[in-house]
């Protein structure tokens, strides 16, 4: 017995359909097009079901790239590595003086969005606060690659890999006022700046020529510089910085001085996290001209050491061989 509900579709997928002129006595063109669309949809659904393809919504389960923020506590694991004094993929001039830092996997590093934030990491021996300054290319979400010194605060280094919990630090104590470093090669026609000592991950950086005129948004780069490809003018500049929690600070008088760290007198937030406005100190000069002496480690800004960004191009991601051997897990 013939199944009246069955439809036999005979389509040669290897041969283009024959084009026939429309007949005035035949069906309307829109009706033909509608029928073809329905048949194609039915065929596509049948092929998908027969091949066992996963529903398209399965792709939406991939964890979106974003840095750890807010008060949520995350569970994961930690290994350790040594940056050998370098400042990591966040283009820090050097590792922090206390040597307490962390590299995140690509998802949580989020193309540089995590740079400059802090995490409290808890392991078998206790809790340590670390600066986010690097990327671990092989690390999955939840895998923290700590500095050797930070790892030793929470676990015995002989373990190599331990379970941890961690959370973002909201409005951590700041190491000092905001700092700004114009990248080598910058000019009035190409502008790039790195912001230091902001405490929380940044949401935006805006620049304008002088103290008036329109603000121009800079684009974050994965090596933690903020770029305006067409330039921002010859300077001096006003720079407005906003973080992910709504704190905002504006600093004026930033000079076109590539390769120099310019220290401001403005902190990203006070204890009440209110916005501030000010100008950099008049004594801002290249790091090489600073007086000798060792700053107090707990107060040393991460920008004190000489900047080491390459003159041109994008810094390369930290080589895999510098990661702890556990980082591939």
C-alpha positions in Angstrom: 0.0 0.0 0.0 1.3 3.4 -0.9 1.9 5.8 2.0 0.0 8.9 0.9 2.1 11.0 3.4 5.4 10.1 1.7 7.0 12.6 -0.7 9.6 11.4 -3.2 12.0 14.2 -4.0 14.2 13.6 -7.0 16.9 16.3 -7.2 20.1 16.0 -9.1 22.5 18.1 -7.0 25.3 17.8 -9.5 23.5 19.4 -12.4 22.2 22.9 -12.7 18.4 23.1 -13.0 17.0 23.7 -16.5 15.8 27.2 -17.0 12.4 27.4 -18.7 10.5 30.4 -19.8 7.5 31.3 -17.7 4.2 30.4 -19.1 1.3 32.8 -18.9 -1.0 29.9 -18.3 1.2 28.3 -15.7 1.5 29.0 -11.9 2.4 32.4 -10.8 6.2 33.0 -10.4 5.9 33.8 -6.7 4.0 30.5 -6.1 6.8 28.5 -7.8 9.5 30.3 -5.7 7.5 29.6 -2.5 7.3 25.9 -3.4 11.0 25.6 -4.1 11.8 27.4 -0.8 9.6 25.0 1.1 11.2 21.9 -0.6 14.7 23.2 0.0 14.0 23.7 3.7 12.5 20.3 4.0 15.5 18.7 2.2 17.9 20.6 4.4 16.2 19.5 7.6 16.1 15.9 6.3 19.8 15.9 5.5 20.7 17.4 8.9 18.7 14.8 10.8 20.2 12.0 8.7 23.7 13.1 9.3 23.2 13.5 13.0 24.3 17.1 13.1 24.1 18.9 16.4 21.6 21.7 16.8 22.9 25.1 16.0 22.2 26.3 19.5 25.1 24.0 20.8 27.6 26.5 19.4 26.1 29.1 21.8 27.4 27.2 24.8 30.9 28.3 24.2 32.1 30.5 27.1 32.3 34.1 26.0 35.7 35.8 26.4 35.6 38.1 29.4 37.9 38.9 32.3 36.9 37.9 35.8 34.9 40.8 37.4 32.4 41.4 40.1 32.1 39.4 43.3 31.7 35.9 41.9 34.0 33.2 43.1 35.4 30.8 40.5 36.9 27.3 40.9 39.8 26.2 38.9 43.4 25.1 39.1 46.8 26.8 39.3 50.3 26.1 38.0 53.3 28.5 38.0 55.9 30.0 35.7 58.6 32.7 35.7 58.4 35.8 33.5 62.1 36.3 34.1 61.4 39.9 35.1 59.5 40.8 31.9 56.1 42.5 32.1 54.1 40.0 30.0 51.7 40.4 27.2 50.1 43.4 29.0 53.2 45.4 28.0 54.1 46.2 31.6 57.6 47.7 31.8 58.6 45.0 34.2 57.1 42.4 36.6 55.8 44.0 39.8 58.3 44.5 42.5 56.6 42.0 44.8 56.7 39.4 42.0 53.0 38.5 42.6 51.4 38.2 39.2 49.3 35.8 37.0 48.8 34.8 33.4 45.3 34.0 32.2 44.1 31.8 29.3 42.8 33.5 26.2 39.2 33.4 27.3 39.7 35.2 30.6 42.6 37.4 29.2 40.0 38.5 26.7 42.3 40.2 24.2 43.8 42.4 26.9 40.6 43.4 28.7 41.8 41.8 31.9 45.2 43.7 32.0 45.9 45.7 35.1 43.2 44.0 37.3 43.8 41.9 40.4 42.7 38.5 41.6 42.6 37.0 45.1 43.6 33.4 44.7 43.0 30.8 47.4 44.8 27.5 47.6 45.7 24.8 50.2 48.0 27.1 52.2 46.1 30.5 52.0 45.3 33.4 49.8 47.4 35.7 47.6 46.6 38.8 45.6 48.1 38.9 42.1 48.3 41.4 39.3 47.0 40.2 35.9 49.8 41.0 33.5 50.2 38.1 31.1 48.5 35.5 28.8 48.9 31.8 29.0 48.0 30.6 25.4 47.5 27.0 26.4 45.4 27.6 29.5 41.7 26.8 29.5 39.2 28.9 31.4 39.8 28.5 35.2 43.5 27.7 34.8 45.7 30.3 36.4 49.4 30.4 35.7 50.8 32.1 38.7 54.3 33.4 39.3 56.5 31.1 41.2 56.4 33.4 44.2 52.6 33.7 44.2 52.2 29.9 43.9 54.4 29.4 46.9 52.0 31.5 49.0 49.1 29.2 48.4 50.7 25.7 47.9 53.9 23.7 48.0 55.7 24.3 44.7 56.5 20.6 44.5 52.8 19.9 43.8 53.1 21.8 40.5 49.3 21.9 40.0 46.6 22.5 42.7 42.9 23.2 42.9 42.1 26.9 43.7 39.3 29.3 44.0 39.7 32.9 42.8 37.7 36.1 42.5 38.3 39.6 41.1 39.3 42.4 43.5 36.9 45.3 43.1 38.5 48.8 43.7 41.7 47.4 45.1 44.2 49.7 46.8 46.0 51.6 44.1 49.8 51.5 43.8 49.8 55.2 42.8 48.3 57.8 40.5 47.5 57.0 36.9 50.5 56.8 34.5 50.6 57.1 30.8 53.1 55.9 28.2 52.9 57.0 24.6 54.2 54.1 22.4 57.4 54.4 20.4 56.7 55.5 16.9 53.6 57.6 17.8 53.1 61.0 16.2 50.3 63.4 15.5 49.2 60.9 12.8 49.3 57.7 14.8 48.5 57.5 18.5 48.9 54.7 21.1 49.0 54.9 24.9 49.2 52.5 27.7 47.5 53.4 31.0 49.0 52.2 34.3 47.9 52.0 37.9 44.1 51.8 37.2 43.3 49.0 39.6 40.2 47.6 37.9 40.0 46.4 34.3 39.4 49.3 31.9 36.3 49.7 29.8 37.4 52.7 27.6 40.0 55.3 26.9 39.2 58.6 25.2 41.6 61.2 23.9 41.2 64.8 22.8 43.7 67.5 21.7 44.1 70.0 24.4 41.4 70.8 26.9 38.5 71.2 24.5 37.1 69.6 21.4 35.4 66.3 20.9 36.6 63.1 22.6 37.9 60.4 20.4 37.6 56.7 21.5 40.8 54.6 21.4 40.6 50.9 20.5 42.1 48.4 22.9 44.8 46.2 21.5 45.6 42.7 22.9 49.0 43.9 24.1 47.3 46.6 26.3 47.8 49.8 24.3 44.9 52.0 23.3 45.1 52.9 19.6 43.8 55.7 17.3 45.2 54.8 13.9 44.6 58.2 12.4 46.3 60.0 15.2 45.1 62.4 17.9 47.1 65.5 17.0 50.4 66.8 18.2 49.4 67.2 21.9 49.3 67.9 24.6 46.3 65.7 25.2 43.5 65.2 27.7 42.8 61.5 28.4 39.7 60.2 30.0 39.8 56.7 31.4 36.8 54.6 32.5 36.8 51.2 34.2 34.3 48.3 34.2 32.7 49.5 37.5 32.0 53.1 36.3 34.9 54.8 37.9 36.2 57.6 35.6 39.2 59.9 35.7 40.4 62.7 33.4 44.0 63.8 33.1 45.2 66.8 31.0 48.6 67.9 29.8 49.8 64.5 28.5 52.7 65.3 26.1 53.6 63.6 22.8 56.6 61.9 24.4 57.0 58.4 22.9 58.7 55.9 25.2 58.4 58.0 28.4 56.2 57.2 31.4 54.3 60.3 32.4 53.1 60.3 36.0 49.9 62.1 36.9 48.6 63.2 40.3 45.2 61.7 39.7 44.1 58.4 41.1 41.6 56.3 39.2 39.3 56.3 42.3 39.5 57.3 45.9 38.1 55.3 48.9 34.6 56.6 47.8 35.4 55.7 44.2 34.5 59.2 42.9 35.7 60.7 39.6 38.7 63.0 39.6 40.3 65.5 37.3 43.9 66.7 37.2 47.1 67.1 35.4 50.4 65.1 35.4 53.2 66.3 37.5 55.6 68.7 35.9 58.5 66.5 36.7 57.4 63.6 34.5 60.5 62.3 32.6 61.9 59.1 31.1 62.4 56.3 33.5 66.1 56.3 32.8 66.4 59.8 34.4 64.8 58.9 37.7 66.9 59.1 40.9 68.5 55.9 42.0 67.2 53.9 44.9 64.7 51.1 45.5 61.1 52.1 46.2 59.2 50.5 48.9 57.9 47.3 47.3 54.4 47.6 48.5 54.1 51.1 47.1 56.1 50.8 43.9 54.0 51.5 40.8 54.3 48.9 38.1 55.5 51.7 35.7 58.7 52.5 37.6 61.1 50.4 35.5 62.2 51.2 32.0 59.6 50.5 29.4 60.6 47.6 27.2 57.9 47.5 24.4 59.4 46.9 20.9 59.8 50.0 18.8 57.2 48.9 16.2 54.6 46.3 15.7 52.6 44.2 18.1 54.4 42.4 20.9 54.4 38.7 20.5 52.5 36.5 23.0 54.5 34.9 25.7 56.2 31.8 24.3 54.7 28.5 25.3 58.0 27.3 26.7 57.9 29.9 29.4 54.7 28.4 30.8 54.8 25.8 33.5 54.6 22.3 32.1 51.1 21.9 33.5 49.7 24.8 31.5 48.5 22.6 28.6 45.9 20.9 30.7 
